[in-house]
């Protein structure tokens, strides 16, 4: 078996598990994870996206709130959720599907 075929077979085996079959809309998310992902996508880094509402996430939220002319409390509320365009616990769509191509005949 050629080296490229072995690599391609390994990639297929690695990505053929149940995680690859789950669509982003089906992944349950905590409100903290949803908030962090939405802040990050809005250009306000919450730090590590771990679902915890730590100091960095609260500072990012306060900066987002100030930028959007909301009271910058660093605490999430209905107006902040609406400005972020998400709902508490809404799937954060943190999974991205990629297509991996293997160049055949390339020097190894």
N, C-alpha and C positions, 0 to 999 in steps of 0.2 A: 504494500500500500504506500502510495507517495506521501511525502511529508505534509503537503497541502491537504490531502484527503484526511489524514489523521487529525490535523488541526481543526478542519471543518467538522469532523465527527465529534471531537471534544467540545467544540462550541455548541453544537446541536444538543449534546448530552447535558451540558451545563445549563442551557436555557430552555430545556424541554420540561423542566419541573413545573410544579403547580404555580409558582410565583409568576412565571411568564404567561400563564393562562388567565391571570386575574387582570381585569380591566381597571384603569384608575378610578372609574366611577363606582366600582364595587368595594374599594378599600375604605373601611371605616376610619374616621379621623376624630381625634379628640378636639375639643374647642381650642386648646392650646396649640396643637399642631396646625389646625386650620388658620388660626391667627398668625402664627409664625410664617407659614407658607405665603399667606396673602401679603403680609408686610414685606417679605423678601421680594415677591414679585412686583410690589409697588415701589421698590427702590429704597426701602428702609430696613437695613439688615438687623434681624433679631438675634444675631449670633448663631450659635449652634441650633439647628432645628431639631428639637428633642421633645417638644410638647410641653415643656415646663415654662411657666411664666416668671422667669428670673429677671434680674435687674436690667440686662441688655435688652430683652424683649420689651420691658416696660418703658425704657428710654426710647426705643424705636417707635413704640406706639405713641408716646407723647409727642415725638417729632412729627409723626404722621398726622396726629390730631391737630397740631399747631399749623402744619402746612395746609390742612384742609379746613381751617377756621373753625375747629371744634375746641372745646375746652381741653387743654393738654394735661390730663390727669395721669396718663399712663395706665389707666384702668379701662378695660373694654366695656362698651355700652352699645345700645342699639344704633345710635347715630354713627359710631365708629364702624360697626359691622356693615352698615349700609354703605358708608364711604369706601370701605374695602371691597365691597361687591360680593361678599360671601356671608354665609349664615353659620352660627356656632355649630360645630360638629359636622359641617358639610364636608364631603370628601375633598381632601386637599389636592388631589391629583398630583401626588408627589412621585408617581411612577411614570417613567418615560420609556416608551418602546423604541428600541433601536434595531436597525438592520445591520448586521455585520457581514461584510463581504470579504472573501479571501481571494487575493490575487493569485490566480493559477499561473504557474510557469515563471514566477518571479524567483530571483536568486535567493537562496536560503542562507 
